[in-house]
Amino acid sequence: MSGWVQTTTIPRVAVRKFAKAHGLTLEVVEQSPEPNPRWTASFKGCEVLEGVILNSAYGAGPTKKDAIADYLPKISMKTLVFHAYREDRQEIAVPILTLYSQPGDNR
């Protein structure tokens, strides 16, 4: 007997595709130069909704890629909030974000 198990996975989306789909800018900022470089990454103007509390989130690392990779799990499966205290408030539900496109993803 085949086909008796159906698996459903949580959607995974490349961060570039997610940002483009929502018109977001991922800011990556150099915090300190060589010999001990430090970069931070976060979506511009964004806060993360955690229950009823808005928090700032960012990724950090010695390279731009490391900073982005550190940021993604901090916002995946959360809600991003833009313009929190204005009439044009926007909330975006975040899937699991990845650095790169997954097999079968058409970017």
C-alpha positions as CSV (number, residue, x, y, z in Angstrom):
1,M,0.0,0.0,0.0
2,S,1.5,3.4,-1.0
3,G,0.5,6.9,-0.3
4,W,-0.8,6.5,3.1
5,V,1.4,9.2,4.6
6,Q,1.0,12.8,3.5
7,T,3.7,15.3,4.7
8,T,3.2,19.0,4.9
9,T,6.1,21.3,5.6
10,I,6.3,24.9,6.7
11,P,7.0,27.2,3.7
12,R,10.6,28.3,3.3
13,V,11.4,31.4,1.3
14,A,14.8,32.9,0.3
15,V,15.2,36.2,2.1
16,R,15.8,38.0,-1.3
17,K,12.5,36.8,-2.7
18,F,10.6,37.7,0.6
19,A,12.1,41.2,0.6
20,K,11.3,41.8,-3.0
21,A,7.7,40.5,-2.6
22,H,7.0,42.9,0.2
23,G,9.1,45.9,-1.0
24,L,11.5,45.6,2.0
25,T,15.1,46.8,2.3
26,L,17.6,44.6,4.1
27,E,20.1,47.0,5.7
28,V,23.6,45.5,6.3
29,V,25.8,48.0,8.2
30,E,29.5,47.8,9.0
31,Q,29.9,48.4,12.7
32,S,33.7,48.0,13.0
33,P,36.5,47.6,10.4
34,E,39.3,45.1,10.0
35,P,41.1,43.4,11.8
36,N,37.9,42.5,13.8
37,P,35.1,43.3,11.4
38,R,31.5,43.4,12.7
39,W,28.4,43.7,10.6
40,T,24.7,44.0,11.5
41,A,21.6,43.2,9.4
42,S,17.9,44.0,9.7
43,F,15.0,45.1,7.6
44,K,14.8,48.8,7.5
45,G,12.1,50.4,9.8
46,C,10.9,47.1,11.2
47,E,10.0,45.8,14.6
48,V,9.2,42.2,15.6
49,L,5.9,41.4,17.3
50,E,6.4,39.0,20.2
51,G,3.0,38.3,21.8
52,V,1.8,41.9,22.4
53,I,5.3,43.4,22.7
54,L,7.3,45.0,19.8
55,N,11.0,44.3,19.9
56,S,13.9,45.3,17.7
57,A,15.8,42.5,16.1
58,Y,19.1,42.3,14.2
59,G,21.7,39.9,13.2
60,A,25.4,40.3,13.8
61,G,28.5,38.6,12.5
62,P,32.1,39.1,11.2
63,T,30.8,39.1,7.6
64,K,27.7,40.4,5.8
65,K,26.6,36.9,5.1
66,D,27.0,35.9,8.8
67,A,25.0,38.9,10.0
68,I,22.2,38.0,7.6
69,A,22.3,34.3,8.6
70,D,22.1,35.4,12.3
71,Y,19.1,37.6,11.6
72,L,16.9,35.1,9.7
73,P,16.0,32.7,12.6
74,K,15.2,35.8,14.8
75,I,12.4,36.8,12.5
76,S,11.3,33.6,10.9
77,M,7.8,32.5,11.9
78,K,7.2,35.9,13.5
79,T,5.3,39.0,12.5
80,L,7.1,42.1,11.3
81,V,5.6,45.5,12.0
82,F,6.3,48.7,10.1
83,H,5.0,52.1,11.2
84,A,3.7,50.6,14.4
85,Y,2.1,53.8,15.8
86,R,0.8,55.3,12.6
87,E,-2.4,54.9,10.6
88,D,-0.4,53.2,7.8
89,R,0.8,50.4,10.2
90,Q,1.7,47.3,8.2
91,E,2.1,43.7,9.6
92,I,3.8,41.0,7.6
93,A,3.8,37.3,8.6
94,V,7.2,35.8,8.0
95,P,7.7,32.2,6.8
96,I,10.9,30.4,7.5
97,L,13.5,32.5,5.7
98,T,16.7,31.0,4.1
99,L,19.8,32.6,2.7
100,Y,19.2,31.0,-0.7
101,S,16.4,29.6,-2.8
102,Q,15.4,26.0,-2.1
103,P,15.2,23.4,-4.8
104,G,12.1,23.9,-6.9
105,D,11.8,27.5,-5.9
106,N,11.5,29.8,-8.9
107,R,13.1,32.7,-7.1
